Amino acid sequence: MTNKKPNESCALCGQPVEIKGFTLPTNDGENKFCCAGCLSIYQLLKNINNITIIDKPPDNEDKHQ
């Protein structure tokens, strides 16, 4: 009989974390992820407020007329 520790759940999708190395330190501790995709999406979702929106195109755009 083996005492296998249950896997932790991915901070994004909830799947079991079976591969080490996909972690992200946060203010609440270290979040663990099941894959690089979940880690990347989590970072994108958490940094959504840092996106700069450009209201108009740059001045040098499309001056080939």
Secondary structure as GFF3:
##gff-version 3
##sequence-region A 1 65
A	DSSP	beta_strand	23	26	.	.	.	ID=ss1
A	DSSP	beta_strand	29	32	.	.	.	ID=ss2
A	DSSP	alpha_helix	36	46	.	.	.	ID=ss3
A	DSSP	three_ten_helix	48	50	.	.	.	ID=ss4
###
